[in-house]
Amino acid sequence: MRTITLIDVEPHPMHSDEVEALVTHCVEGWEVVEWLILPEQLREVSFDENRFYIRRFPGR
């Protein structure tokens, strides 16, 4: 049986509501998202008046 890693999977955007629900479990809250955006590890994308977040992979 083969284990799937993050490298095997194409980046999938998360809707801002999903990200907000996820960070509610973090002590730091939304600051975690902002911290990831600054070094461009996470990118904010707008589409049809919705905000999405997508992980940036090196070389992509």
N, C-alpha and C positions, 0 to 999 in steps of 0.2 A: 504494500500500500504506500502511495506517495503522499507526502505532506505538501500542502500548498502554502507558499510563502507570499508575502506582500509583493515581492518582485514579480511573481507570476500573474498578478492581477492588475488589470488596467485601473488607473485612478478613477474613482467614481465620485462625482460631486455629491455633497450633502446639502440639503436645504437648510437655511438659517434656523428654522424651527427645530430641526433635528440636532443641530450643533448646540443650540441653546439648551435643549433637553439633556444632552450629554454633559455639558459643563456644569449643570446644576449639582452634579455629584462631586465636583472638584472644589476644594477649599478656596482656590484662587478665583473661581468663577470665570467670567468672560475675559479676564486679563490673560488667561492661558491662550485664547484665540489670538488676541492682539500680539502676544509674545511670539507666537508662531508666524504671524504675518510679517513682522518686521524683518526677520532674516530670510524671508521668502520661502519658508518651509510649507506655508499654507497660503493659498491665493483666494481672494474674494472675487467672485464673478457674478455679474448681473445678467439676467435673462428674463424677458417678459415681466419686468417690474418685480422680480424675485431675486433674492440674494442666495448664492450657493458658495460653498467652500470646497476647495479641492486641494489635495496634498500634492506638493511639488516633488518630483523625483529627480535626482541628479541626472543630467544629460537629456532631459525632456523639456 
